[in-house]
Structures are given as C-alpha cells and as structure tokens.
Amino acid sequence: MKDIRAGVVSVPLTAGRSSTCLADYVALTKPRINVLVVATSAAGYYLGAQGGLRALPMASAIAGTALVAGGAAVLNQVYERDTDALMRRTRMRPLPGGRVSAADATIFGLALAGAGLALLAVRANLFAALLALATIVIYLAVYTPMKRRTSLATLIGAVPGALPPLIGWTAARGDVSLGGFALFAIVFLWQIPHFMAIAWMYRDDYRTAGFPMLPVVEPDGRGTGRQAVLYAAALLPVSLVPTLVGVSGLAYFGIALVLGLGFIGLAVRFARSRSDITARWLFFGSITYLPLIWIGMILDRL
C-alpha cells in the first residue's frame, strides 16, 4: 500500500515540476511582446511581397524573427535580473524568482537567437538576417545598459522594437525601400507615447530600481507629456506615407487619419492631466492603434 501511494503521489509532482519549468522558459521569451513581433513581421512580409504570396518562406521569416526576439528577451532578463528583483511588476519573473538559473537562461537565449538568425539567413536572405542581428546588438549592447544611465534610452530602445516589420519586408523583397522605411518609422514613433504611458504608470517601480526614466528624473510629468504629444503628432503624417508610396490605398489613408487624430487626442489628454487614469487610456489606445493600422493596411491590399 505504501509503494502504491508513493507512486500515485510522485507522478503529479513530477508532472507539476515539468509543467512549471516549461512555463518559466516560455515566460522568459516574453510571449505577449512576441505576439506583436510576429504580427508586425508578418505584416511587413505581406506588404513587401511582390507577386504571389509564398506561405513557407513567409512562415520561415516570421519564425526566424520571433526566435531572435525571444532570444533577445531572455538575454535581456539575464542582464536585468537584479533590477527586476526590485520592481513589483517584475520580481516574480523566472530569474529573480530563482526558478531558472542565469547560466541556463543564457544558453537558452543564445540558442533561440542563433536559431532565428540561421533560419533567416538560410530561408529568407542575408540582409534580413543582418537586420535581425542589428536588433540583438542594439537591444542588448546599447539599449539595455543605457537604461541605467539616461532617459534617452527610450529612443534607442525604439529602434530594435521597430525593426521586425522591416525584417519581414526585407525577407520578402530582398532590399529596403521607402515603403519598408515607412513601416519602420510608424512603429518607431508609435513606441514613444506607448512607452511614456508605461513609464508614468510604473514610475515608482522604475524609481525603486534606479532606472532614470523620464517620469523619474522629471516627477512633474511635463516632459513625459510633451514627448507623448510630440511623437503622436509626428506619427500622423508618417502613417499616411504608405498610401503616398503605393504600399496601400485611399481606404487605409482615411483609417490612418482617424486613428492618428484619436491617438493625438489621448496623448494631449494625458499631457494636460498627467494622471494614472489618462496614462492608462493612452496605453490602451496605443495597443489598439497599432493592430488597427496594420489591419487597415493589409485589408486595403486584398
């Protein structure tokens, strides 16, 4: 009876540990952010494709970009595990929580990034792989250490964040043209109001961890609000460029105009009151704006 009971107990415990371990490794890749990477790289590939759309090369390009982004996310958490432990919203991540070791996470991150680069180089083209490599280098070697020194790191961090659609475009077309740069610029400019909203909502966490985010170095929030409005306003004309260069049509132009004006309105509202409520509205507006822009652009090409 004792052996049977021990066996019955040991099976769910082992299964539970394996399930938890797998979930922790998945969490290290920041899957919610990777959904955005997959979506934007897929949109970039679709919009950049000339002639018929080839499903397998497109899937390979998207998978390669997602692997690179996941690997970079893992390696970023290895670097920031000490500051993650100080912040309320990140202290339970697998590394500061002690559920995954830094050595294992490093191997995992390098394996993901290496596999993604190889997939892009072999199944897409070398140019797309080089852009993905640039994403890793800027994100890990420039942006991540810079976060601890200056609020200007937000602008640098927006560069690798905006490269996935350009990687997709380049994987499909083999070169970078004005249309590809327009897709990059849209995501780059969109990120700043998005980041400003996040930085304001979690300013206490960033202050505790010693990150000199703009709301930390300027507690009154005026600079944060100005940045949100400035980049939301710059985004509006840039978001219309795809129509002007033939990537999309007039229907998209109207959609982008309406969405852009709404996004500016949310940024202005936040800049005036600088409250957690208006920051949250700006945040939710930002995560609504981007997928709608991509959907409008893609539907206008069908």
C-alpha positions, -999 to 999 in steps of 0.1 A, spaced: 0 0 0 28 24 9 45 18 -25 13 24 -44 6 56 -25 41 69 -31 38 61 -68 5 79 -71 19 110 -54 51 111 -73 36 113 -108 16 145 -104 45 162 -85 69 154 -114 44 165 -139 38 197 -120 76 205 -119 79 199 -156 49 220 -164 62 248 -142 97 246 -157 83 248 -193 61 277 -183 91 296 -169 111 292 -201 82 303 -222 78 333 -199 114 342 -204 107 348 -241 81 375 -232 54 359 -253 30 388 -251 56 411 -267 65 384 -292 29 383 -304 35 419 -315 68 409 -332 51 381 -351 22 404 -361 44 432 -373 69 410 -391 41 391 -408 25 425 -419 59 437 -432 64 405 -452 29 406 -467 32 443 -476 66 438 -491 58 407 -511 57 412 -549 36 388 -569 21 358 -552 25 352 -515 46 322 -507 34 306 -474 65 286 -464 91 314 -469 68 338 -451 64 314 -422 101 309 -420 108 346 -419 82 352 -392 95 322 -372 131 334 -375 122 369 -364 102 356 -334 131 333 -323 155 363 -325 131 385 -305 126 357 -279 163 351 -275 169 388 -270 142 390 -244 158 361 -225 192 376 -226 178 410 -215 163 394 -184 196 377 -176 213 412 -176 185 428 -157 177 401 -131 190 422 -102 168 452 -111 139 430 -120 140 417 -84 135 453 -71 104 460 -92 69 449 -81 58 441 -116 89 420 -125 101 405 -92 83 372 -98 99 366 -132 117 332 -135 152 347 -130 147 369 -99 122 343 -86 151 318 -86 132 292 -108 157 294 -137 194 299 -133 213 327 -152 235 301 -169 206 281 -182 187 312 -193 219 324 -211 222 291 -230 185 292 -238 186 328 -251 217 322 -272 202 291 -287 169 309 -297 187 339 -312 212 317 -331 184 295 -345 165 326 -356 194 342 -373 203 309 -391 167 304 -402 165 340 -416 199 336 -434 190 302 -450 153 305 -456 150 343 -463 181 363 -472 213 376 -456 200 412 -454 171 401 -433 194 381 -410 217 412 -407 188 434 -397 179 408 -370 215 407 -358 213 445 -355 182 441 -334 200 419 -310 231 441 -308 212 474 -303 188 459 -278 214 441 -256 246 460 -261 233 496 -263 197 499 -250 199 476 -220 229 491 -203 219 526 -214 186 522 -194 205 526 -162 221 558 -172 197 581 -191 161 585 -201 172 589 -237 175 551 -237 138 550 -246 146 564 -281 174 539 -286 151 510 -275 125 521 -300 149 512 -328 151 474 -323 114 475 -314 106 489 -349 129 465 -369 106 434 -371 83 449 -398 114 459 -417 129 425 -413 96 410 -427 96 435 -456 133 427 -464 128 390 -462 100 393 -488 116 418 -511 154 414 -506 160 451 -501 149 481 -481 128 507 -500 108 538 -489 78 515 -481 99 495 -457 113 526 -440 77 539 -436 67 507 -418 98 511 -395 91 547 -389 54 541 -379 64 515 -353 93 537 -340 72 568 -335 43 548 -320 65 533 -293 73 566 -276 38 576 -265 33 539 -256 65 539 -235 56 572 -219 23 558 -207 40 527 -193 68 548 -177 43 570 -160 21 542 -147 51 523 -132 73 553 -123 75 542 -86 88 508 -97 114 524 -120 125 548 -93 130 519 -68 151 500 -94 172 531 -102 161 535 -138 162 572 -148 130 571 -169 116 605 -178 89 605 -151 116 597 -125 140 624 -135 111 649 -141 85 640 -115 60 667 -125 55 647 -158 55 677 -181 84 663 -202 67 629 -203 35 645 -216 53 666 -242 72 636 -255 39 617 -258 22 645 -278 53 653 -299 57 617 -312 20 611 -316 18 642 -337 48 631 -358 32 597 -362 2 611 -380 18 623 -413 43 594 -413 14 569 -410 0 583 -443 32 576 -462 23 540 -472 -5 555 -493 18 580 -509 44 554 -519 19 529 -532 20 503 -503 -17 509 -495 -46 528 -509 -71 556 -500 -91 535 -477 -61 530 -455 -53 567 -457 -87 575 -441 -83 549 -414 -48 561 -405 -60 597 -404 -88 589 -380 -67 567 -358 -39 592 -357 -61 620 -346 -76 598 -319 -41 588 -307 -31 625 -306 -62 633 -286 -53 606 -260 -17 620 -258 -29 655 -253 -53 644 -226 -25 627 -208 -2 657 -211 -28 680 -196 -37 660 -165 -7 635 -162 -27 611 -141 -26 573 -139 -61 572 -155 -51 592 -186 -19 573 -189 -38 540 -188 -62 554 -215 -31 563 -236 -16 529 -231 -48 511 -242 -52 535 -270 -17 526 -282 -22 489 -282 -55 494 -301 -40 518 -326 -12 496 -339 -31 465 -348 -58 486 -364 -32 504 -386 -18 470 -398 -53 456 -404 -62 487 -424 -31 485 -445 -34 448 -452 -72 449 -460 -65 477 -484 -41 454 -503 -66 425 -506 
